[in-house]
């Protein structure tokens, strides 16, 4: 699993999954829609992982949601019992997680709560970041929840 962050690799050790490198796919992959098209999947199966924080604090969380949908930050704030949340500063993923901003993964993360959108659950598999830019991991939604300990948020989260 070259190009997969070592913590992601360790988290997936006993989990069935596939690794997709953008460079190995046909055409140019400029975003989630291109990735989905190259794989013949619906865009709803490609997830983005956002690192969010409660403003003016060091309380962070990760949110995994379909890349083609807007993430409901109010739902995340409610789940955290916080007045609101905001997208973490651009340097936070590398500083806190050792993942680049364009390759944030919910896999292999410890010490931060993870939330997954309910909209991901009906799909046979979903794609999440592999802790490296231009690399995605495909796994079942059930395995995503199991490996990350994620709490499911309502659709549109």
C-alpha positions in Angstrom: 0.0 0.0 0.0 2.6 2.5 -1.1 1.3 6.1 -0.8 -1.0 5.2 2.1 -0.1 6.9 5.4 1.4 4.3 7.8 -1.3 4.9 10.4 -4.0 4.4 7.7 -2.2 1.2 6.6 -2.2 0.0 10.3 -5.9 0.8 10.8 -6.7 -1.3 7.7 -4.6 -4.3 8.5 -7.6 -6.6 9.0 -10.1 -4.7 6.9 -11.0 -5.6 3.3 -10.3 -2.5 1.2 -8.9 -1.2 -2.1 -6.4 1.6 -2.7 -7.0 4.0 -5.6 -4.1 6.2 -6.7 -5.3 9.1 -8.9 -2.2 8.8 -11.1 -3.1 5.2 -12.0 -6.6 6.1 -13.2 -7.6 7.1 -16.7 -7.9 10.8 -17.4 -7.1 13.7 -15.1 -8.5 13.6 -11.6 -9.2 17.2 -10.6 -11.7 16.4 -7.8 -14.3 14.0 -6.4 -16.5 14.0 -9.5 -13.5 13.1 -11.7 -12.6 10.3 -9.3 -16.1 8.9 -9.3 -16.3 9.0 -13.1 -13.0 7.3 -13.5 -14.2 4.4 -11.3 -17.7 4.3 -12.7 -19.2 5.2 -9.3 -21.7 7.8 -8.3 -20.2 11.0 -6.8 -22.1 10.3 -3.6 -19.7 7.4 -2.8 -16.6 9.7 -2.7 -16.3 11.2 0.8 -14.3 14.1 2.0 -13.0 14.3 5.5 -13.1 17.7 7.2 -11.2 18.6 10.3 -13.4 21.1 12.3 -12.9 22.9 15.5 -15.0 24.6 18.1 -14.0 28.3 17.6 -11.3 29.7 20.0 -10.6 26.3 21.5 -8.5 23.3 20.8 -11.5 21.0 20.5 -11.4 19.3 17.1 -13.4 16.6 15.3 -13.4 14.9 11.9 -16.5 14.8 9.7 -16.8 12.3 6.8 -19.5 13.2 4.3 -20.2 12.8 0.6 -18.0 15.2 -1.3 -20.9 16.2 -3.5 -23.0 17.5 -0.6 -22.6 20.5 1.7 -21.6 19.5 5.3 -24.1 20.7 7.9 -21.7 22.2 10.5 -24.7 23.0 12.7 -25.4 19.3 13.1 -21.7 18.7 13.9 -21.8 21.5 16.5 -24.9 19.9 18.0 -23.3 16.5 18.2 -20.3 18.1 20.0 -22.6 20.1 22.3 -20.9 23.2 21.1 -22.4 26.5 20.0 -20.8 26.2 16.6 -17.9 24.7 14.7 -15.7 26.0 11.9 -13.4 24.4 9.4 -10.0 24.1 11.1 -7.1 26.3 9.9 -5.3 24.9 6.8 -2.2 24.0 8.8 -4.2 22.0 11.4 -4.4 18.6 9.5 -0.6 18.3 9.1 0.1 19.7 12.6 -2.4 17.6 14.5 -2.9 14.5 12.3 0.2 14.4 10.1 -2.1 14.3 7.1 -1.9 16.9 4.3 -5.0 19.1 3.8 -5.7 17.4 0.5 -5.4 13.9 2.0 -7.1 14.0 5.4 -8.3 10.6 6.4 -10.6 9.5 9.2 -8.6 6.3 9.5 -5.8 5.9 12.0 -6.8 9.0 14.0 -6.8 8.9 17.7 -7.9 11.5 20.3 -10.5 13.2 18.1 -14.2 12.3 17.6 -15.2 11.2 14.1 -18.6 11.7 12.7 -19.9 10.1 9.4 -22.8 11.2 7.4 -25.8 8.9 7.2 -25.8 9.6 3.5 -22.7 7.3 3.1 -24.4 4.3 4.7 -26.5 2.9 1.8 -23.5 2.5 -0.6 -21.8 -0.8 -1.0 -18.4 0.9 -0.6 -17.2 4.5 0.0 -13.9 6.2 -0.7 -12.0 8.2 1.9 -8.6 9.8 2.0 -5.6 7.7 2.6 -3.6 10.2 4.5 -1.8 11.3 1.3 -2.8 13.6 -1.5 -4.1 11.8 -4.6 -4.8 8.5 -2.9 -8.1 7.1 -1.7 -9.1 4.0 0.2 -12.3 2.1 -0.7 -14.1 0.2 2.1 -17.6 -0.6 3.2 -19.5 2.0 5.3 -19.7 -0.6 8.1 -16.0 -1.0 8.2 -15.5 2.8 8.1 -17.6 3.1 11.2 -16.0 0.2 12.9 -12.4 1.2 12.2 -12.9 4.9 13.1 -15.5 4.5 15.9 -17.5 7.2 14.1 -20.9 8.3 15.2 -23.4 8.6 12.4 -25.0 12.0 11.7 -28.3 12.5 9.9 -28.3 12.9 6.1 -26.9 16.1 4.8 -24.4 16.3 7.7 
